[in-house]
């Protein structure tokens, strides 16, 4: 299994579903404005799953 196979499989597994116990509207991603898994009352930076993954890759490769 290549890296592309793994990434393609994970990007579709969370699409349209939420495992978050939060009720109500979700906060927008600060980078792309798509819905996140966090409620609007969440403090701190809110990133969607895609942007979280990309930020983790940037952090891992930077050091």
N, CA, C and O atoms as a GROMACS GRO file, in nm:
protein
  252
    1UNK      N    1   0.085  -0.117   0.000
    1UNK     CA    2   0.000   0.000   0.000
    1UNK      C    3   0.089   0.123   0.000
    1UNK      O    4   0.174   0.138   0.088
    2UNK      N    5   0.071   0.212  -0.096
    2UNK     CA    6   0.149   0.334  -0.105
    2UNK      C    7   0.090   0.444  -0.019
    2UNK      O    8  -0.021   0.432   0.032
    3UNK      N    9   0.165   0.551  -0.005
    3UNK     CA   10   0.118   0.664   0.075
    3UNK      C   11  -0.008   0.725   0.016
    3UNK      O   12  -0.096   0.770   0.090
    4UNK      N   13  -0.018   0.728  -0.118
    4UNK     CA   14  -0.136   0.784  -0.182
    4UNK      C   15  -0.260   0.702  -0.150
    4UNK      O   16  -0.368   0.758  -0.131
    5UNK      N   17  -0.246   0.568  -0.143
    5UNK     CA   18  -0.358   0.483  -0.109
    5UNK      C   19  -0.407   0.512   0.032
    5UNK      O   20  -0.527   0.520   0.057
    6UNK      N   21  -0.314   0.527   0.123
    6UNK     CA   22  -0.350   0.552   0.262
    6UNK      C   23  -0.421   0.687   0.276
    6UNK      O   24  -0.526   0.696   0.341
    7UNK      N   25  -0.364   0.791   0.215
    7UNK     CA   26  -0.423   0.924   0.227
    7UNK      C   27  -0.560   0.931   0.162
    7UNK      O   28  -0.651   0.996   0.214
    8UNK      N   29  -0.577   0.865   0.050
    8UNK     CA   30  -0.705   0.867  -0.020
    8UNK      C   31  -0.811   0.798   0.065
    8UNK      O   32  -0.927   0.839   0.064
    9UNK      N   33  -0.774   0.694   0.137
    9UNK     CA   34  -0.870   0.622   0.220
    9UNK      C   35  -0.912   0.701   0.342
    9UNK      O   36  -1.027   0.689   0.385
   10UNK      N   37  -0.824   0.782   0.398
   10UNK     CA   38  -0.860   0.855   0.519
   10UNK      C   39  -0.938   0.980   0.489
   10UNK      O   40  -1.016   1.026   0.574
   11UNK      N   41  -0.921   1.038   0.371
   11UNK     CA   42  -0.991   1.164   0.342
   11UNK      C   43  -1.140   1.143   0.323
   11UNK      O   44  -1.218   1.235   0.347
   12UNK      N   45  -1.182   1.024   0.280
   12UNK     CA   46  -1.323   1.000   0.258
   12UNK      C   47  -1.392   0.940   0.379
   12UNK      O   48  -1.515   0.938   0.384
   13UNK      N   49  -1.318   0.892   0.476
   13UNK     CA   50  -1.381   0.825   0.589
   13UNK      C   51  -1.454   0.920   0.682
   13UNK      O   52  -1.548   0.879   0.750
   14UNK      N   53  -1.414   1.048   0.687
   14UNK     CA   54  -1.480   1.143   0.777
   14UNK      C   55  -1.571   1.240   0.703
   14UNK      O   56  -1.630   1.327   0.766
   15UNK      N   57  -1.583   1.227   0.573
   15UNK     CA   58  -1.664   1.320   0.495
   15UNK      C   59  -1.811   1.305   0.529
   15UNK      O   60  -1.868   1.196   0.519
   16UNK      N   61  -1.872   1.416   0.569
   16UNK     CA   62  -2.014   1.416   0.594
   16UNK      C   63  -2.057   1.357   0.726
   16UNK      O   64  -2.176   1.359   0.758
   17UNK      N   65  -1.966   1.304   0.805
   17UNK     CA   66  -2.002   1.248   0.933
   17UNK      C   67  -1.922   1.315   1.043
   17UNK      O   68  -1.814   1.369   1.018
   18UNK      N   69  -1.974   1.310   1.161
   18UNK     CA   70  -1.903   1.368   1.274
   18UNK      C   71  -1.909   1.272   1.391
   18UNK      O   72  -2.016   1.220   1.424
   19UNK      N   73  -1.797   1.250   1.454
   19UNK     CA   74  -1.793   1.167   1.572
   19UNK      C   75  -1.785   1.252   1.697
   19UNK      O   76  -1.768   1.201   1.807
   20UNK      N   77  -1.796   1.383   1.680
   20UNK     CA   78  -1.789   1.477   1.791
   20UNK      C   79  -1.918   1.474   1.871
   20UNK      O   80  -2.027   1.470   1.813
   21UNK      N   81  -1.907   1.476   2.003
   21UNK     CA   82  -2.028   1.477   2.084
   21UNK      C   83  -2.093   1.616   2.093
   21UNK      O   84  -2.199   1.630   2.153
   22UNK      N   85  -2.030   1.716   2.033
   22UNK     CA   86  -2.080   1.853   2.042
   22UNK      C   87  -2.211   1.869   1.967
   22UNK      O   88  -2.230   1.814   1.859
   23UNK      N   89  -2.300   1.945   2.027
   23UNK     CA   90  -2.426   1.978   1.961
   23UNK      C   91  -2.419   2.122   1.913
   23UNK      O   92  -2.350   2.205   1.972
   24UNK      N   93  -2.490   2.150   1.808
   24UNK     CA   94  -2.494   2.287   1.759
   24UNK      C   95  -2.401   2.310   1.643
   24UNK      O   96  -2.342   2.216   1.590
   25UNK      N   97  -2.386   2.437   1.604
   25UNK     CA   98  -2.304   2.470   1.487
   25UNK      C   99  -2.155   2.448   1.513
   25UNK      O  100  -2.108   2.462   1.625
   26UNK      N  101  -2.085   2.414   1.408
   26UNK     CA  102  -1.942   2.389   1.418
   26UNK      C  103  -1.865   2.513   1.376
   26UNK      O  104  -1.910   2.589   1.290
   27UNK      N  105  -1.749   2.533   1.436
   27UNK     CA  106  -1.663   2.647   1.404
   27UNK      C  107  -1.603   2.628   1.265
   27UNK      O  108  -1.572   2.515   1.227
   28UNK      N  109  -1.585   2.736   1.190
   28UNK     CA  110  -1.520   2.724   1.059
   28UNK      C  111  -1.369   2.711   1.074
   28UNK      O  112  -1.310   2.760   1.170
   29UNK      N  113  -1.306   2.644   0.980
   29UNK     CA  114  -1.161   2.631   0.976
   29UNK      C  115  -1.100   2.769   0.954
   29UNK      O  116  -1.149   2.846   0.871
   30UNK      N  117  -0.994   2.802   1.028
   30UNK     CA  118  -0.933   2.934   1.014
   30UNK      C  119  -0.855   2.948   0.884
   30UNK      O  120  -0.821   3.059   0.845
   31UNK      N  121  -0.826   2.838   0.816
   31UNK     CA  122  -0.751   2.844   0.691
   31UNK      C  123  -0.841   2.838   0.567
   31UNK      O  124  -0.823   2.917   0.475
   32UNK      N  125  -0.937   2.746   0.565
   32UNK     CA  126  -1.017   2.727   0.444
   32UNK      C  127  -1.166   2.754   0.464
   32UNK      O  128  -1.243   2.748   0.367
   33UNK      N  129  -1.209   2.783   0.585
   33UNK     CA  130  -1.348   2.816   0.620
   33UNK      C  131  -1.447   2.700   0.607
   33UNK      O  132  -1.568   2.722   0.615
   34UNK      N  133  -1.399   2.577   0.588
   34UNK     CA  134  -1.491   2.464   0.586
   34UNK      C  135  -1.523   2.423   0.730
   34UNK      O  136  -1.446   2.457   0.821
   35UNK      N  137  -1.633   2.353   0.754
   35UNK     CA  138  -1.670   2.316   0.891
   35UNK      C  139  -1.565   2.226   0.956
   35UNK      O  140  -1.502   2.143   0.891
   36UNK      N  141  -1.547   2.245   1.086
   36UNK     CA  142  -1.453   2.162   1.161
   36UNK      C  143  -1.530   2.064   1.247
   36UNK      O  144  -1.653   2.058   1.241
   37UNK      N  145  -1.458   1.988   1.327
   37UNK     CA  146  -1.521   1.895   1.421
   37UNK      C  147  -1.542   1.961   1.557
   37UNK      O  148  -1.585   1.896   1.652
   38UNK      N  149  -1.512   2.090   1.567
   38UNK     CA  150  -1.518   2.161   1.694
   38UNK      C  151  -1.641   2.251   1.699
   38UNK      O  152  -1.678   2.310   1.597
   39UNK      N  153  -1.704   2.265   1.816
   39UNK     CA  154  -1.818   2.357   1.827
   39UNK      C  155  -1.769   2.502   1.821
   39UNK      O  156  -1.650   2.528   1.840
   40UNK      N  157  -1.859   2.593   1.794
   40UNK     CA  158  -1.821   2.734   1.786
   40UNK      C  159  -1.766   2.786   1.918
   40UNK      O  160  -1.693   2.884   1.919
   41UNK      N  161  -1.800   2.722   2.028
   41UNK     CA  162  -1.752   2.765   2.159
   41UNK      C  163  -1.610   2.718   2.190
   41UNK      O  164  -1.554   2.753   2.294
   42UNK      N  165  -1.550   2.637   2.100
   42UNK     CA  166  -1.414   2.586   2.121
   42UNK      C  167  -1.313   2.699   2.120
   42UNK      O  168  -1.314   2.783   2.030
   43UNK      N  169  -1.226   2.701   2.220
   43UNK     CA  170  -1.124   2.805   2.228
   43UNK      C  171  -0.999   2.761   2.153
   43UNK      O  172  -0.966   2.643   2.150
   44UNK      N  173  -0.931   2.856   2.093
   44UNK     CA  174  -0.809   2.827   2.020
   44UNK      C  175  -0.832   2.817   1.871
   44UNK      O  176  -0.942   2.843   1.822
   45UNK      N  177  -0.728   2.779   1.800
   45UNK     CA  178  -0.734   2.767   1.654
   45UNK      C  179  -0.814   2.644   1.616
   45UNK      O  180  -0.790   2.535   1.669
   46UNK      N  181  -0.909   2.660   1.527
   46UNK     CA  182  -0.989   2.547   1.479
   46UNK      C  183  -0.953   2.518   1.334
   46UNK      O  184  -0.960   2.606   1.248
   47UNK      N  185  -0.914   2.395   1.309
   47UNK     CA  186  -0.878   2.350   1.175
   47UNK      C  187  -0.966   2.232   1.137
   47UNK      O  188  -1.001   2.150   1.221
   48UNK      N  189  -1.002   2.225   1.008
   48UNK     CA  190  -1.076   2.109   0.959
   48UNK      C  191  -0.979   1.991   0.953
   48UNK      O  192  -0.858   2.010   0.962
   49UNK      N  193  -1.030   1.869   0.938
   49UNK     CA  194  -0.941   1.752   0.935
   49UNK      C  195  -0.834   1.759   0.826
   49UNK      O  196  -0.721   1.715   0.848
   50UNK      N  197  -0.866   1.813   0.710
   50UNK     CA  198  -0.769   1.823   0.601
   50UNK      C  199  -0.657   1.919   0.638
   50UNK      O  200  -0.540   1.888   0.620
   51UNK      N  201  -0.693   2.037   0.689
   51UNK     CA  202  -0.591   2.135   0.726
   51UNK      C  203  -0.509   2.088   0.846
   51UNK      O  204  -0.390   2.117   0.854
   52UNK      N  205  -0.573   2.015   0.940
   52UNK     CA  206  -0.498   1.959   1.053
   52UNK      C  207  -0.391   1.863   1.002
   52UNK      O  208  -0.277   1.866   1.047
   53UNK      N  209  -0.429   1.778   0.906
   53UNK     CA  210  -0.336   1.681   0.849
   53UNK      C  211  -0.221   1.753   0.778
   53UNK      O  212  -0.105   1.716   0.795
   54UNK      N  213  -0.253   1.855   0.699
   54UNK     CA  214  -0.150   1.929   0.626
   54UNK      C  215  -0.058   2.004   0.723
   54UNK      O  216   0.063   2.011   0.699
   55UNK      N  217  -0.112   2.058   0.830
   55UNK     CA  218  -0.031   2.129   0.929
   55UNK      C  219   0.062   2.030   1.000
   55UNK      O  220   0.177   2.062   1.028
   56UNK      N  221   0.013   1.910   1.028
   56UNK     CA  222   0.098   1.807   1.090
   56UNK      C  223   0.211   1.767   0.997
   56UNK      O  224   0.324   1.747   1.042
   57UNK      N  225   0.183   1.754   0.868
   57UNK     CA  226   0.288   1.721   0.771
   57UNK      C  227   0.393   1.832   0.763
   57UNK      O  228   0.513   1.804   0.757
   58UNK      N  229   0.348   1.958   0.764
   58UNK     CA  230   0.444   2.070   0.759
   58UNK      C  231   0.532   2.071   0.884
   58UNK      O  232   0.653   2.092   0.875
   59UNK      N  233   0.471   2.049   0.999
   59UNK     CA  234   0.545   2.049   1.124
   59UNK      C  235   0.645   1.934   1.129
   59UNK      O  236   0.758   1.951   1.174
   60UNK      N  237   0.604   1.817   1.082
   60UNK     CA  238   0.691   1.700   1.084
   60UNK      C  239   0.810   1.720   0.989
   60UNK      O  240   0.921   1.680   1.022
   61UNK      N  241   0.788   1.778   0.874
   61UNK     CA  242   0.892   1.795   0.774
   61UNK      C  243   0.982   1.915   0.802
   61UNK      O  244   1.090   1.925   0.742
   62UNK      N  245   0.943   2.005   0.890
   62UNK     CA  246   1.020   2.126   0.913
   62UNK      C  247   1.138   2.105   1.006
   62UNK      O  248   1.229   2.188   1.010
   63UNK      N  249   1.139   1.999   1.079
   63UNK     CA  250   1.241   1.991   1.181
   63UNK      C  251   1.328   1.876   1.176
   63UNK      O  252   1.417   1.862   1.259
   0.00000   0.00000   0.00000
